[in-house]
Amino acid sequence: MGQTVITARVAIQLVAIEYRHRPNSTRSPGQVARYILANLPPDYPGFLRLALHSLGAYLDMDWRGQDWLYSVLEAAHFGHSFRRCFFFDYKAGRSPYPRVTNRGVQTSSEASHVQEEIPYCND
């Protein structure tokens, strides 16, 4: 198992343990994940922090913990980066343009057509 998979499983277990130890708490599961995140020692690895942040965000969007874990494991199985594993929609809604290359920003032909129609004001 890779670091992403292990970290995701640890995050789920930490939230489950905290949630079970305080059954009468008014905190939601997402708030519990953020509480654990806030109380981690400063020298804890960033992967666990990112996993708890992701888990809290998805629990707040009414995901179940097991659904989050399944999505992380699936993304890790397909070799996605750790950011993409923990935040599935990471830049997913963005179009590929403007593309930044070593020659600067390149726009799509549609965007450059619109640029040509805009009159320039030379003072």
N, C-alpha and C positions, 0 to 999 in steps of 0.2 A: 504494500500500500504506500502511496505517496504521501507527502507532507500535507497536501490539500485535503485528502480523504481523512487522514487521522485528525487533522485540526477540525474538520467539520463534525466528526463524531464526538470529539471532546467538547465542542461548543454545545452540541445537543445535550450531552450528558450533564454539563455544568448547569444549563438552564433547567433541565428536568429535576436535578437534585435540589437546586435552590427553590424551585416551585413546590416540590414535595415537602420540604422542610418548613415552609410557611404557607400552609393551605388556606389560612384565613386572611392572607394579604389581599389588599385591594389592587395590587399591581397586575397588569396584564402580562402575558408571556413576553411580549416585546419589551416592556419596561423592565422585566426581570433580566433579560439579556443585556440591556443597557446598564442596569445596576451592577451586574457582574463585570461588565467592561469597565465601568468607572472605578471599581474596587480592585482591579488587577494591580499587582505591583508594577512599578514603572519599567522594570527590566524584563517583563514578559515579552515573548516574541510578537512581532507585528501580525503574523499570520493569524494567531488566535484573536487578536483585536479585530482584524478585518472580518473574520468569521462571525464573531459575536455581533458586530455592527450589521453585517448582512442578515444574520438570523433575526435580529431585532426588527430590522426594516421589513422583512418579509412576513414576520409574525404580525406586525401592525397592519399589513395589507390582507390579513385574514388567511394567510397560508397556514397549513399545519406544519409542525416541525419535521414530520416524516416526508412531506412533499418537498420541503426545502432540501433536506438531506438527499433525497433521491435525485433532485435536479443537480445538486453539487456533484454527486457521485457520477452521474451521467456525463456531465461536462468534463470532469476529470478523466473519465474513461476515454473520451474523444480527444484528449490532449489539449484542451483549452488552457489559456493562461489562468493563473490563480484569480486574477480580477474577474475574468469572464466566468470562472467557476462560481464565485461567490455572488456576483451581480450579473445575472443572466442576460439582462437587457443592456449591458454595458455598451453604450454607443450604438445600440441596435437600431434606434430610430433615426440615426443620422444618415444622410445620403453620402456617397463617396466623394462628393465635391464640396468645397474646394479641396483639391488634392495638393499637398505640399511636397515638393520635390527639391532636389538640389538646384533646380533652375527657378525656384519661386513657386507661387501659387498658380495652379492650372485650374481653369474653370471648364465646365461642360460647354458644349457647343450652344446649348440653349441659353445659358447664362451669358456667354460672350455675345450672342445675337442681341440680347436685351441691352447689354452695355453699349453696343454700337448705336442703338436708337436714342440713347440719352445724349442730348446736345451738351457739348462742353462750353463752358464760359471762359474765354480767355480775356483777362483784364490787362 
